[in-house]
Amino acid sequence: MTNYETKDLSGVLFANDKRTKETQPNAKGSALIDGVEYWVSAWTNTSSKGVKYQSLKFERKSEVFDNTQEMHQHAKDLEDDVPF
């Protein structure tokens, strides 16, 4: 198996085969922009003139990780407050 290394200012999208609702993205993937990793979601839309286009959303991977770390710390803090 070959490891794929994303080059800066590039990314990859894969068809979302788990899509069950119109609000979920048609494709998902990741990108590297200025050395920062992002999750990428894409929706296929049609303009009022009938032209198809892709709408993209980027979410910084580290923010998702940082939020998870904060949630674990908060849960640990709550456990420490339990008197038994």
C-alpha positions, 0 to 999 in steps of 0.5 A, spaced: 500 500 500 502 506 498 502 512 503 499 518 499 502 525 502 497 531 500 501 537 497 500 544 500 494 547 496 491 541 494 486 536 497 482 530 495 474 529 495 471 522 495 463 521 493 459 520 500 456 513 499 453 514 506 449 520 504 442 519 506 439 526 506 439 532 501 443 536 507 449 532 507 455 533 502 455 529 496 463 528 497 467 529 503 475 529 503 481 533 506 485 539 504 492 542 506 492 549 505 498 553 508 500 548 512 494 547 515 489 541 514 482 541 513 476 537 512 472 539 506 465 537 504 462 539 497 455 539 495 452 539 488 447 545 486 444 548 480 444 555 479 437 559 477 440 559 470 440 551 470 448 551 471 451 545 476 456 547 481 460 545 487 459 549 494 464 547 499 465 548 506 472 547 510 473 545 517 480 546 520 482 539 523 485 541 529 479 545 531 475 539 531 481 535 535 482 541 540 474 541 541 474 534 542 480 535 547 476 540 551 470 536 551 474 530 555 477 535 559 470 538 561 468 531 563 474 529 567 473 536 571 465 534 572 468 527 574 472 530 579 466 534 582 462 528 584 463 527 592 462 519 591 
